[in-house]
Amino acid sequence: MHNNKNRNNRTRKQILVKFSLREFGGSLGDWGTLIPFIIGYVSIVGLNPAGIFFCLGITNIILGIKFNLPLPVQPQKTIGTIAISQAWSPNLVVSTGFSTGIIWTILGLTKFLEKVVKKVPIVAVRGIQLGLGLILGWTAAQLIGTDFFLGIISVLIIAVLFKSKKVPASIILVFLGLILLFLNESINLSNIQFNLPKFNFIIPQWDNMVIGMFVAGIGQLLLTLTNVMIATVSLIKDLFPENKDTISARELANNMGVMNLFSPFLGGIPLCHGSGGLAAQYAFGARTGGSMILEGILELFLGLFFSETLFLIFISFPKAILGSMLLYTAILLGKISFKDYNLKMIPIIVISGFLCLFCNITIGFIVGLGLYLAFKLIENKIEKNIKDS
């Protein structure tokens, strides 16, 4: 009887921790990168917000239950950036996402990814992490620049509350943004309307699959290989060493394969995992899969019943507040990139990171890897000469 009571108390405590205010705050941590892409996909490409949020919500809930870690899904950034900047058609977007789903499903069934991830030196991964931090930091600076005073206030709120377990900074910032929207009359109570969703069922077209992969898909695959398969697995080991064997590159590939095979038919956007989203949720308090489940429930609720209102809020939400959230995430990634560093490796990490910023992540990764291999070759020759002498 006593053992059953203790077991019930432990279970209750685990549930309270998993679905705490801190976990909910963490679930909003990656919205700083999510929201701009959703706004672009809806306002420029013409995708239906109901389909986008429904697919995001279902995926987050399933993965939160499966892995019990903050492993949020994010837009595929290369495809998203090109699609929005070139005003792609909805079918071209979903066809390209569907194509990546096929490729990741095939790769997930092989042992190729595991071999690649195991052979990549950690210094090359650190360069990617620094590069992502710099990219997010630059984006954050631009967003904060839209309202410097509000941006500074938001940064100060994060600085004061970043260690608080009871008052998550992300929730305070979201409420601050909503209050400002009402005060400046960007939205009012009449804009908040309950509406049933209208899904646009889109069938991928073969010609759009080929065009999309050629224009953006190949670059996206390279980015995903570095940012997801390598950097995310490494970040999980850094942040959750007790769960370092929970997720493998193959499992991530299978996740991305499945999510991109079903979401296009509901008008969902091309999705992937990413170390940036993981770092963002962790930075704002997420420690379990509860953050993903809570985020998924919120996305389902808003997408199914308030998709039009949500879009109005997102398109008007203060960019400076989003920028402050991105800046905190950028700082966390930059800090992790120098974890357990070797002084000799710092130049390689820095060069790789800045190439990620000024060129792209794939080039930064390749150059960083090349510099590391050259360094090891020279080091081995020097050691051999010393032994021979």
C-alpha positions as CSV (number, residue, x, y, z in Angstrom):
1,M,0.0,0.0,0.0
2,H,2.8,2.4,1.0
3,N,4.8,1.5,-2.2
4,N,1.7,2.2,-4.4
5,K,1.3,5.6,-2.7
6,N,4.9,6.5,-3.3
7,R,4.7,5.3,-6.9
8,N,1.5,7.4,-7.4
9,N,3.2,10.5,-5.9
10,R,6.2,10.1,-8.2
11,T,3.9,9.7,-11.2
12,R,2.0,12.8,-10.2
13,K,5.2,14.8,-9.7
14,Q,6.5,13.7,-13.1
15,I,3.3,14.8,-14.8
16,L,3.4,18.2,-13.0
17,V,7.0,18.7,-14.2
18,K,6.3,17.6,-17.7
19,F,3.3,19.9,-18.1
20,S,4.5,22.8,-16.0
21,L,4.5,26.5,-16.8
22,R,8.2,26.3,-17.4
23,E,7.7,23.6,-20.1
24,F,5.0,25.7,-21.7
25,G,7.3,28.7,-21.7
26,G,10.0,26.6,-23.3
27,S,7.5,25.5,-26.0
28,L,7.3,29.1,-27.2
29,G,11.0,29.5,-27.3
30,D,11.4,28.5,-31.0
31,W,8.5,30.6,-32.2
32,G,10.9,33.5,-32.9
33,T,12.2,31.5,-36.0
34,L,8.8,29.7,-36.7
35,I,6.6,32.8,-36.9
36,P,8.4,34.7,-39.7
37,F,8.3,31.7,-42.0
38,I,4.6,31.0,-41.3
39,I,3.9,34.7,-42.1
40,G,5.7,34.5,-45.4
41,Y,4.1,31.2,-46.4
42,V,0.6,32.5,-45.7
43,S,0.9,36.1,-46.9
44,I,3.2,35.6,-49.9
45,V,2.9,31.9,-51.0
46,G,-0.8,31.7,-50.2
47,L,-0.8,28.6,-48.0
48,N,-3.7,28.1,-45.6
49,P,-2.7,28.7,-41.9
50,A,-5.1,25.9,-40.8
51,G,-3.2,23.3,-42.7
52,I,0.2,24.6,-41.5
53,F,-0.8,24.6,-37.8
54,F,-2.6,21.3,-37.9
55,C,0.4,19.5,-39.3
56,L,2.8,21.3,-36.9
57,G,0.5,20.4,-33.9
58,I,0.0,16.7,-34.8
59,T,3.8,16.3,-35.4
60,N,4.8,17.9,-32.2
61,I,2.4,15.9,-30.1
62,I,3.5,12.6,-31.6
63,L,7.2,13.3,-31.3
64,G,6.8,14.7,-27.8
65,I,5.2,11.4,-26.7
66,K,7.7,9.2,-28.6
67,F,11.0,10.8,-27.4
68,N,10.0,12.8,-24.3
69,L,12.6,15.5,-25.3
70,P,12.2,19.0,-26.6
71,L,12.7,18.1,-30.3
72,P,10.6,20.6,-32.1
73,V,9.9,20.7,-35.8
74,Q,10.8,23.7,-37.8
75,P,10.4,24.9,-41.4
76,Q,13.1,23.7,-43.8
77,K,14.9,27.0,-44.0
78,T,16.5,26.8,-47.4
79,I,13.3,25.8,-49.1
80,G,11.3,28.4,-47.0
81,T,13.7,31.2,-47.8
82,I,13.7,30.6,-51.5
83,A,10.0,29.9,-51.7
84,I,9.1,33.1,-49.9
85,S,11.7,35.3,-51.7
86,Q,10.6,34.0,-55.1
87,A,6.8,33.8,-54.3
88,W,6.5,30.1,-55.2
89,S,3.1,28.6,-55.8
90,P,1.6,26.4,-53.0
91,N,1.9,23.3,-55.1
92,L,5.6,24.0,-55.8
93,V,6.3,24.3,-52.0
94,V,4.5,21.1,-51.0
95,S,5.9,19.2,-53.9
96,T,9.4,20.1,-52.9
97,G,8.7,19.1,-49.3
98,F,7.2,15.8,-50.4
99,S,10.4,15.1,-52.5
100,T,12.6,15.6,-49.4
101,G,10.3,13.3,-47.5
102,I,10.9,10.5,-50.0
103,I,14.7,11.0,-49.8
104,W,14.9,11.1,-46.0
105,T,12.6,8.0,-45.8
106,I,15.0,6.1,-48.1
107,L,18.1,7.2,-46.2
108,G,16.4,6.4,-42.9
109,L,16.1,2.8,-43.9
110,T,19.9,2.5,-44.5
111,K,22.9,2.7,-42.2
112,F,24.6,5.4,-44.3
113,L,23.6,8.3,-42.0
114,E,24.9,6.6,-38.9
115,K,28.3,6.0,-40.5
116,V,28.5,9.6,-41.6
117,V,27.6,11.1,-38.3
118,K,30.1,8.9,-36.4
119,K,33.0,9.9,-38.7
120,V,32.4,13.6,-38.6
121,P,34.8,15.3,-36.1
122,I,33.2,17.3,-33.3
123,V,35.1,20.5,-34.3
124,A,33.2,20.6,-37.6
125,V,30.0,20.4,-35.7
126,R,31.1,23.2,-33.4
127,G,31.7,25.4,-36.4
128,I,28.1,24.8,-37.6
129,Q,26.7,25.6,-34.1
130,L,28.7,28.8,-34.0
131,G,27.5,29.6,-37.6
132,L,23.9,29.1,-36.6
133,G,24.4,31.3,-33.6
134,L,25.9,34.1,-35.8
135,I,23.1,33.7,-38.3
136,L,20.4,33.9,-35.6
137,G,22.3,36.8,-33.9
138,W,22.4,38.8,-37.2
139,T,18.7,38.2,-37.8
140,A,18.0,39.1,-34.2
141,A,19.9,42.4,-34.5
142,Q,17.8,43.3,-37.6
143,L,14.5,42.5,-35.9
144,I,15.5,44.4,-32.7
145,G,16.5,47.4,-34.9
146,T,12.9,47.8,-36.0
147,D,12.1,49.1,-32.4
148,F,15.4,49.5,-30.5
149,F,13.8,50.6,-27.3
150,L,11.3,47.7,-27.2
151,G,14.1,45.3,-28.1
152,I,16.3,46.4,-25.2
153,I,13.4,46.1,-22.8
154,S,12.7,42.6,-24.1
155,V,16.4,41.6,-23.7
156,L,16.4,43.0,-20.1
157,I,13.3,40.9,-19.3
158,I,15.1,37.8,-20.5
159,A,18.2,38.7,-18.5
160,V,16.2,39.1,-15.4
161,L,14.0,36.0,-15.8
162,F,16.3,33.5,-17.6
163,K,17.0,31.6,-14.4
164,S,13.4,31.7,-13.1
165,K,11.5,28.4,-13.1
166,K,8.2,30.0,-12.1
167,V,8.0,32.9,-14.5
168,P,9.3,31.9,-18.0
169,A,10.6,34.9,-20.0
170,S,9.0,33.7,-23.2
171,I,5.5,33.8,-21.8
172,I,6.0,37.3,-20.4
173,L,7.3,38.4,-23.8
174,V,4.4,36.9,-25.7
175,F,1.9,38.6,-23.4
176,L,3.8,41.9,-23.7
177,G,3.5,41.6,-27.5
178,L,-0.2,40.9,-27.3
179,I,-0.8,43.9,-25.0
180,L,1.1,46.2,-27.4
181,L,-1.0,44.9,-30.3
182,F,-4.2,45.9,-28.5
183,L,-2.7,49.3,-27.3
184,N,-1.6,50.3,-30.8
185,E,-4.9,49.0,-32.2
186,S,-3.2,46.5,-34.6
187,I,-5.9,44.1,-33.4
188,N,-9.1,44.5,-31.4
189,L,-11.6,42.2,-29.8
190,S,-13.7,42.2,-33.0
191,N,-10.8,40.6,-34.9
192,I,-10.8,37.6,-32.5
193,Q,-13.2,35.2,-34.2
194,F,-14.0,31.5,-33.8
195,N,-13.9,29.8,-37.2
196,L,-13.9,26.2,-38.4
197,P,-10.8,25.3,-40.5
198,K,-10.8,25.1,-44.3
199,F,-8.2,22.7,-45.4
200,N,-6.7,22.9,-48.9
201,F,-5.8,19.3,-50.0
202,I,-2.8,19.6,-52.4
203,I,-1.5,16.8,-54.5
204,P,2.3,17.0,-55.3
205,Q,3.1,17.3,-59.0
206,W,6.0,15.5,-60.6
207,D,7.3,18.6,-62.5
208,N,7.2,20.7,-59.4
209,M,9.0,18.0,-57.5
210,V,11.9,18.1,-60.0
211,I,12.0,21.9,-60.2
212,G,11.8,22.4,-56.5
213,M,14.6,19.9,-55.7
214,F,16.9,21.5,-58.3
215,V,16.3,25.0,-57.1
216,A,16.2,24.5,-53.4
217,G,15.9,20.8,-52.4
218,I,19.5,19.8,-52.9
219,G,20.8,22.7,-50.9
220,Q,18.2,21.8,-48.2
221,L,19.4,18.2,-48.0
222,L,23.0,19.4,-47.4
223,L,21.9,21.8,-44.8
224,T,19.8,19.2,-43.1
225,L,22.6,16.7,-43.1
226,T,24.8,19.2,-41.2
227,N,22.3,21.1,-39.1
228,V,20.1,18.2,-38.2
229,M,21.8,14.9,-38.6
230,I,25.1,16.1,-37.1
231,A,24.5,19.2,-35.1
232,T,21.2,18.1,-33.5
233,V,22.4,14.7,-32.4
234,S,25.5,16.4,-31.0
235,L,23.4,19.0,-29.2
236,I,21.2,16.4,-27.6
237,K,24.3,14.7,-26.2
238,D,25.5,18.1,-24.9
239,L,22.2,19.2,-23.3
240,F,20.9,15.7,-22.3
241,P,23.9,13.5,-21.7
242,E,21.7,11.0,-19.8
243,N,19.6,10.6,-23.0
244,K,22.5,10.6,-25.5
245,D,21.5,7.3,-27.0
246,T,17.8,8.1,-27.2
247,I,17.9,9.6,-30.7
248,S,20.0,8.6,-33.7
249,A,20.5,10.1,-37.1
250,R,18.3,7.4,-38.7
251,E,15.4,8.2,-36.3
252,L,15.6,11.8,-37.2
253,A,15.6,10.9,-40.9
254,N,12.6,8.7,-40.4
255,N,10.8,11.4,-38.6
256,M,11.4,14.0,-41.3
257,G,10.5,11.4,-44.0
258,V,7.1,10.6,-42.5
259,M,6.2,14.2,-41.6
260,N,7.0,15.5,-45.1
261,L,5.1,12.6,-46.8
262,F,1.8,13.3,-45.1
263,S,1.8,17.1,-44.5
264,P,1.7,18.3,-48.1
265,F,-1.7,16.7,-48.7
266,L,-3.1,19.0,-45.9
267,G,-1.3,22.1,-47.1
268,G,1.5,21.8,-44.6
269,I,4.9,23.4,-45.1
270,P,8.2,21.4,-45.6
271,L,9.4,20.5,-42.1
272,C,12.6,19.3,-40.4
273,H,14.2,19.1,-37.0
274,G,17.0,21.5,-36.2
275,S,19.5,22.3,-33.5
276,G,18.3,25.9,-33.5
277,G,14.8,24.9,-32.4
278,L,16.1,22.6,-29.8
279,A,18.5,25.2,-28.4
280,A,15.6,27.8,-28.4
281,Q,13.2,25.6,-26.4
282,Y,15.9,24.5,-24.0
283,A,17.0,28.1,-23.5
284,F,13.5,29.1,-22.4
285,G,13.0,26.2,-20.0
286,A,12.0,23.0,-22.0
287,R,13.4,19.8,-20.6
288,T,10.9,17.1,-21.5
289,G,8.6,16.1,-24.3
290,G,5.9,17.9,-22.4
291,S,7.0,21.2,-24.1
292,M,6.3,19.7,-27.5
293,I,3.0,18.2,-26.5
294,L,1.9,21.6,-25.1
295,E,3.1,23.4,-28.2
296,G,1.2,20.8,-30.4
297,I,-2.0,21.2,-28.4
298,L,-1.8,25.0,-28.7
299,E,-1.1,24.8,-32.5
300,L,-3.9,22.4,-33.0
301,F,-6.4,24.6,-31.1
302,L,-5.3,27.8,-32.8
303,G,-5.1,26.2,-36.3
304,L,-8.4,24.5,-36.1
305,F,-10.5,27.3,-34.6
306,F,-8.6,30.6,-34.7
307,S,-6.3,30.3,-37.8
308,E,-7.4,33.6,-39.3
309,T,-7.1,35.5,-36.0
310,L,-3.7,33.9,-35.4
311,F,-2.4,35.0,-38.7
312,L,-3.5,38.6,-38.0
313,I,-1.6,38.5,-34.7
314,F,1.5,37.0,-36.2
315,I,1.7,39.4,-39.0
316,S,1.4,42.4,-36.6
317,F,3.5,41.0,-33.7
318,P,6.3,43.3,-32.6
319,K,9.5,42.1,-34.5
320,A,11.7,43.5,-31.7
321,I,10.3,41.0,-29.2
322,L,10.9,38.1,-31.7
323,G,14.4,39.5,-32.1
324,S,15.2,39.4,-28.4
325,M,14.1,35.7,-28.2
326,L,16.3,34.9,-31.2
327,L,19.3,36.7,-29.6
328,Y,19.1,34.6,-26.5
329,T,19.0,31.5,-28.6
330,A,22.0,32.7,-30.6
331,I,24.0,33.3,-27.4
332,L,23.2,29.8,-26.2
333,L,24.4,28.2,-29.4
334,G,27.5,30.3,-29.5
335,K,28.3,29.2,-25.9
336,I,27.8,25.6,-26.8
337,S,30.0,25.8,-29.8
338,F,33.0,26.4,-27.6
339,K,32.1,23.6,-25.1
340,D,35.1,21.4,-24.2
341,Y,37.2,23.3,-26.8
342,N,40.8,22.8,-27.7
343,L,42.7,26.1,-28.1
344,K,44.2,24.7,-31.3
345,M,40.7,24.2,-32.7
346,I,39.4,27.7,-32.1
347,P,40.6,29.2,-35.4
348,I,38.9,26.3,-37.3
349,I,35.6,26.8,-35.4
350,V,35.7,30.6,-35.9
351,I,36.5,30.4,-39.7
352,S,33.8,27.7,-40.2
353,G,31.3,29.8,-38.2
354,F,31.8,33.0,-40.2
355,L,31.7,31.1,-43.5
356,C,28.3,29.8,-42.4
357,L,27.2,33.4,-41.8
358,F,28.6,35.0,-44.9
359,C,28.2,32.1,-47.4
360,N,26.1,29.2,-46.2
361,I,26.2,26.3,-43.7
362,T,27.3,23.7,-46.2
363,I,30.3,25.7,-47.3
364,G,31.2,26.5,-43.6
365,F,31.0,22.8,-42.8
366,I,33.1,21.7,-45.8
367,V,35.8,24.2,-45.1
368,G,35.8,23.5,-41.4
369,L,36.1,19.8,-42.1
370,G,38.9,20.4,-44.6
371,L,40.9,22.6,-42.2
372,Y,40.6,20.0,-39.5
373,L,41.8,17.2,-41.8
374,A,44.7,19.4,-43.0
375,F,45.6,20.2,-39.4
376,K,45.5,16.6,-38.3
377,L,47.7,15.6,-41.3
378,I,50.3,18.2,-40.5
379,E,50.2,17.3,-36.8
380,N,50.7,13.6,-37.6
381,K,53.7,14.4,-39.9
382,I,55.3,16.6,-37.2
383,E,54.8,13.8,-34.6
384,K,56.3,11.3,-37.0
385,N,59.3,13.5,-37.7
386,I,59.9,13.9,-34.0
387,K,59.8,10.1,-33.5
388,D,62.1,9.5,-36.4
389,S,64.6,12.0,-35.2
